[in-house]
Amino acid sequence: MSYATIQVRPVTPRLGAEISNIDLTSTLSNQQVDDLHSALAEHQVLFFRDQKLSLDQQKTLGRHFGELHIHPNTPGPQGHPEILPIHADANSKRVAGEGWHSDVSCDTEPPLGSILYLHTVPPAGGDTIFASQHAAYEALSPAFRSFLDGLTATHSGDRSYRRTNRILGIDDRDRVFPQAVHPVVRTHPVTKRKALFVNEGFTTHINELSEKESRAVLDFLFEHSTKPAFQVRFRWQPHSVAFWDNRAVQHIAMWDYFPQVRSGSRVTIKGDRPI
């Protein structure tokens, strides 16, 4: 695919592209936004270097692609409820995203995508790994794809968010976290490609199967969907940005740099109900 305003260099044949010839801190033209939309649909996660974003600039960037999402468990800093702070240092007891997941898939309308900006990174480590759920689905046998196409799964925020709050000493007994039912296989609204849509962070069970059947199928899918063959790994540098399509990938943040600092912010763009 050719692009009018940006340069796109694929990182792997299955997903990931480095984007250049664009300044994300400036006001983007309609053509630039269209090109980024197209590149995101084609490559599933986009990587940018040397982009020094303020919180307001990051929110403006996100709003080019839709209304911004407010995280159901972690409030943003004062005046910026749409911002999810991402920070780890020598005092951290956990880090965001340290298990494979699709962002807030427990929402009835899970996010379209997320834009993560890191201004401070460790000298080594702290990579983010993405796995294409299109590639994972397409690698399954036709018979198994047909079996999965008719199933739905329950996604719940309780396990993940309450674990986080317990580690951080936050009392959440009076809080109710999102829960939703989604198809096990979703169709991308732009490309029409099918993708697996279950993840270990939020998916609790497959509704049409018995408990043992559900556990067996989910355990297989969790392992299968994150195989190295479906992955791209992003090595962060200061002032880098990753923009991923939450409808098409899972990701994990490596916490292999303790006690070094890794710090930045994320905006998340609202999506729609999976089909």
Secondary structure by P-SEA (a helix, b strand, c coil): cccccbbbbbccccbbbbbccccccccccaaaaaaaaaaaaaccbbbbccccccaaaaaaaaaaccbbbbbcccccccccccbbbbbbccccccccccccccccccccccccbbbbbbcccccccbbbbbbbaaaaaaaccaaaaaaaccbbbbbbaaaaaaaaaaaaccccccbbbbbbccccccccccccbbbbccccccccccccccaaaaaaaaaaaaaaaaccccbbbbbbccbbbbbbccccbbbbbbcccccbbbbbbbbbbbbcccc
